[in-house]
Amino acid sequence: MDPSYAVERAAITASVADSPLRVVIAPIAPFVLPQTTTPAGFSIDLWTEVARRMRVDFTWVVISARADVLPTLQRGQADVAISAVTMTPEREKIVDFSLPYFDSGLQIIVRTKNESSFLTTFWSIPWRLIGELLGVAIAIVFLLANLVWLIERRQDRNFQKPYVRAIGEGLWVTMLIIATGEHGERDAANMWRRILVPSMWLIGVVLIAQLTATVTSSQTVARLQSSIRGPDDLPGKTIGTVPGTVAANYLTQRGLPFVNVTTADEGMRMLTQGDVQAIVYDAPTLQYWAAKRGNGFFQVVGPIFRPEKYGIAVAEGSPLRKRINEALLAMYEDGTYEQIYGKWFAPAK
């Protein structure tokens, strides 16, 4: 072992022997869950395992605003900062970061129910699909009309006409059967007619049901779709985000004004009441909101943009950084990190 590293490690152990490390956190689900009796979340589990491997004791320093996490560390009121701290060149100038422990980015959450005008509704109808369906329906009705003509031409004078006129009569009868389920006198019905009439009626029911389902499903999808589908759709919209975050900086750089959002409950209320049309924030947090608290009324839209990485922050020059990286690398190697990740981010079964 490098003698200098052994001395450094001994110094760290001695420094924390008298007082535990102070670890500052702020609520940001699912990394640090809000409103819990004891801290819980992905970052909480991760740091607990890191501290166990470092063989250090620690206490939580819980603050309410995520933007105050790094200032608390800078003021010397904490030794370590972990929640969902994004690593940026600007922040690297004032604190030291561990190796990245989570790949993230920004995303957008909107209401699933969106107001639509008549023209929006009109153009949302899949006219091409309906046209194809109508073409198939016309072909089937024409074939059925010929079948009616073949069955009725020997006993019904209305079908004892030139082919074109007889087929016209067959089309009319076919449409009546589909609409009413009946044809001719019941007492005089022969075996072929008794087979033909219910069969044609069932075919008609299937065609009508398919057409109705196509239109209905397209309208449902249209109502669920928001006019905001990505960052390029944000200009001109009312946007909410958490001040002092990477998302806020991103919107400011693009010249997009935003409404301050401080908690998940406030953000959901703003979206529900229409105070904002979209919230831009860290992708994993928005996905957690939509899955756990959205009740189907909110959806995360568009791709993840402005990729970012989360790291554990320590004071500049702190010897803790090397020990933390050592613990993280060991967790990656033995599968512990994957187990913690799966606990919080594995898809629900």
C-alpha positions, 0 to 999 in steps of 0.5 A: 500500500502507498504510505502516503495513502495509508497516512491519508486514510488514517487521518480521515479515520481519526477525523471522523472518530470524534464526530460523524460525517454530516451528510446534507440532503434535500427531498427530491423523489425518488432519490430522497423521498419527501415527508418521511419519518427517516430519510429514504430513497435511492441516494439514501440507500447508496450513501448508507452502503458507501459509508458502511464500506468506508467504516464511518458514522454519519448524520443527516443534515436535512434541508428543504430546498435542493438549491441550498445543498451545495451552499450548505456544503460550501459554508462548512455546515456539512461534509458530504452532499448527496441527493440528486446533485448534478455535476457541472463545470461551474459546480466543479469549480467550487466543490469536488465530485465523486465518480458519477453514480447516476445518468440523468437528464431533463424531461417534460411532464404535462397533463394527459387531458388537453383541450382541443378545438373542432379542427383539431378533433377533425384532423385527428380522425384517421381518414386514411384508415377509415377510407381503407376500412370503407373500401373493404366494407363496400367490397364485402357488401357487393359480394353479399349483394351478388349472393342475395341475387343468386339465391333470390333470382329464381323466386323473386321477380325483383331480381329477374332483371338485367344484372346491373338493376338486379345487383342494385336491388341486391345492394338495397336488400343487403343494407336492409339486412345489415340494418334490421337483421330481417329479409322477406316473410319469415314463414316463406323463408327457405334454408338458404335465406335463414342462413344468409340473413343472420350471417349478413347481419353479423358481418354488418355488425362487425364492420360497424363495430370496427369503424366505431372502434377506429374513430373512438380510439383515435379520438381517445389518443388525440385527447391524451396527446399534448401539444407539447411533445418535446423541448422545441414545443416549449416556446410560448407555453407556461412552464414550471420548474424548480429555481436554482436547478439545472432545469431552471438554468436551461430555461433561462439560457433559452430565454424561456420564462418559468413559474417557480415550483417548490414541491411535487404537490405544488407542481401537480396542482399547477398542472391540474389547475392549468397554472402551467402547461408543462414542468421541465425537470430531472427525468427520473423525478418526473417519471416517478411523479407520473408513475406514483402520484399522477393517477393517469392524469399526467404523462412524461413526454418527449425524449430526455434532453440535456444529459447530466450526471449525478455525483456525491459532492465534498468540499474542495480538496477533501480527502473523502473524495478518494475514499468515496470513489473507492467504495463506489467502484467496489459497489459497481464491481460486486453488483451492489449498485445494481441491486440498489438501482433495481430496488428503486428503478426496476419496472413494476411487474 
